[in-house]
Amino acid sequence: MSDNALSKPGLSRRDVLSTAAAATGALVVGFWMPQRAASQIANPEGATWATEPDVREINAWVVVAPDDTVTIRIAQTELGQGVWTSNAMMVCEELQCDWSKVSPQYASANRDGREMAPEWTLQVMGKGATDPLGGGEPEFGQRSRTGSEGIPNSLYRRMRTNAAASVKDGRYYLQLAGAEARERLLLAAAKSWGVAVEELSSAKSVITHRPTGRTITYGQVAPLAAQIPHANPERIRIKPPSEWTLMGTEQRNLDVPLKVTGKTIYGIDVRLPGMKWAAVKTCPVPRARFQWWRRRHRRELVPGQDGTR
């Protein structure tokens, strides 16, 4: 193709490539990707690491912004098994927030090491949990709570990724984290309106006063909810599987947009102040490493001889 074609007004690089491909018999297929919900696409820098929120959190897992965006903190690493989405779904199921407004964020490992788990998350026996109030009974092993296979008592309970166990080990207390946050939002709404909390219900980030039909959003009551601890969190009931509306449904993985656009931040991307870099230098001489090893150890390998084999 001539330079004149490239300089033709209104002709883009895409046009040039498509025309060239057509001329050689190639098949060019165009496609359009629908825009995702803005809150489910992380900020332009792709920063999904733990950060201090602009508003107070409801609990260690949940932050609700004034615009109803819900940040859910994930304690496992996304290695392709889907925890970025599945863990968020477990919290969201009980929180009953608008799934399209959920934005995952990695939990802070430093904070996990400093803080102990809330008492209401400790009713977890061994490898996961059985809800004492009838919230479902997944099959778990007989592992102890602590140790390499157990669930520690640090803030986020299980801040590791192994054995494909993020769902089966974490489902109970992740649902409980969502339920505790939901109940505190309901308590805040009840206090704001001066009504009994039993008269309230919630769905898709909206709280409704059933007798009057009044509504208020999570974002509106979140500041108050962040200040109101739940008096009896051990009595909070999580849903049995028969009541699930989000868990068990097919949802798009929330990490895909960042990965396909190259914005995902991996461990190798981390930059720390004063960070030093090191690399293994390749020796320019073929088999030099082997020869160096032989020269160094030949007297030990063949004592009293000249080192040849």
Buried (B, 14 or more C-beta within 10 A) or exposed (E): EEEEEEEEEEEEEEEBEBEEEEEEEEEEEEEEEEEEBEBBBBEEEBBBEBEEBEBEBBBBBBBBBEEBBBBBBBBBBBEEBBBBBBBBBBBBBBBBBBBEBBBBBBBBBEBBEEEEBBEBBBBBBBBBBBBEEEBBEBEBEEBEBEEEBBBBBBBBBBBBBEEEBBBBBBBBBBBBBBBBBBBBBBBBBBBBBEBEEEBBEBEEBBBBBEEEEEEBBBBBBBEBBBEBEBEEBEEBBBBEEEEBEBBEEEBEBBBBBBBEEEBBBEEEEEEEEEEEEEEEEEEEEEEEEEEEEBEEEBEEEEEEEEEEE
